Amino acid sequence: MNNKKNKGEADISVTILTIGLILSIAYIILKPISPASFTAYTTQKFEQTENVEILNTAPQRSYTEIGEIHAPRTITEKATLEKAIKKAKEVGADAIIIKERTKDAIIAIAIKYQQ
């Protein structure tokens, strides 16, 4: 009887580990799908842009902050940054200033250069 109990407990442990592994793999696969979000600082709308500069500090030229981009982490830093750039292009930014890089996301300020 004791052997049956131990075998049952072992089966449950294997099942729990299997479920945990499946959930971990699903998380890794689905996380890159999470798009970047945008919080606008202005009601003004801008046309989509084709090129976006990536800056680590504020530029010397005049600009307007148009909003904050939050790009959830993916498998690589490059892929996460690409999500931020894609969102920046969609909202019409000329550049993004990287504000913070955490283990969970890249946070950047989308800017529009003043003419």
PEKA-V69379 format. One record per pair of residues at least 4 apart in sequence whose C-alpha atoms are under 6 Angstrom apart, sorted by the first residue. I is the first residue (numbers start at 1). GAP is how many residues later the second one is. D is the distance in Angstrom with one decimal. If there is no record, write none. Layout:
i-><I | I>
gap-><GAP | GAP>
d-><D | D>
This chain:
i-><26 | 27 | 31 | 32 | 36 | 36 | 36 | 36 | 37 | 37 | 38 | 38 | 39 | 39 | 40 | 40 | 41 | 41 | 42 | 46 | 47 | 48 | 48 | 48 | 48 | 49 | 49 | 52 | 52 | 53 | 54 | 54 | 55 | 55 | 56 | 56 | 62 | 63 | 63 | 63 | 64 | 64 | 65 | 65 | 66 | 66 | 67 | 67 | 68 | 68 | 68 | 69 | 69 | 70 | 71 | 71 | 71 | 72 | 72 | 73 | 73 | 73 | 74 | 88 | 89 | 93 | 93 | 93 | 94 | 95 | 96 | 96 | 96 | 96 | 97 | 97 | 98 | 99 | 99 | 100 | 100 | 101>
gap-><4 | 4 | 43 | 42 | 34 | 35 | 47 | 48 | 32 | 33 | 30 | 31 | 28 | 29 | 26 | 27 | 25 | 26 | 24 | 46 | 45 | 41 | 42 | 43 | 44 | 40 | 43 | 42 | 43 | 42 | 41 | 42 | 41 | 42 | 41 | 42 | 52 | 49 | 50 | 51 | 47 | 48 | 45 | 46 | 44 | 45 | 42 | 43 | 40 | 41 | 42 | 38 | 39 | 37 | 13 | 34 | 35 | 32 | 33 | 7 | 31 | 32 | 6 | 5 | 4 | 17 | 18 | 19 | 18 | 16 | 12 | 13 | 14 | 15 | 11 | 12 | 10 | 8 | 9 | 6 | 7 | 5>
d-><5.9 | 5.7 | 5.9 | 4.8 | 5.5 | 4.2 | 5.9 | 6.0 | 5.7 | 5.2 | 5.6 | 4.6 | 5.4 | 5.2 | 5.9 | 4.2 | 5.2 | 4.6 | 5.9 | 4.9 | 5.1 | 5.5 | 5.0 | 5.9 | 4.2 | 4.8 | 4.9 | 5.0 | 4.7 | 4.3 | 5.8 | 5.3 | 6.0 | 4.7 | 5.5 | 5.1 | 5.6 | 5.5 | 4.2 | 5.0 | 5.5 | 5.2 | 6.0 | 4.5 | 5.6 | 5.4 | 5.8 | 5.3 | 5.8 | 4.6 | 5.9 | 5.7 | 5.1 | 4.7 | 5.4 | 5.4 | 5.2 | 5.9 | 4.3 | 5.4 | 5.2 | 4.6 | 5.4 | 5.2 | 5.8 | 5.6 | 5.3 | 5.2 | 5.1 | 5.4 | 5.9 | 5.3 | 4.5 | 5.9 | 5.3 | 5.1 | 4.3 | 5.5 | 4.9 | 5.9 | 5.1 | 4.6>
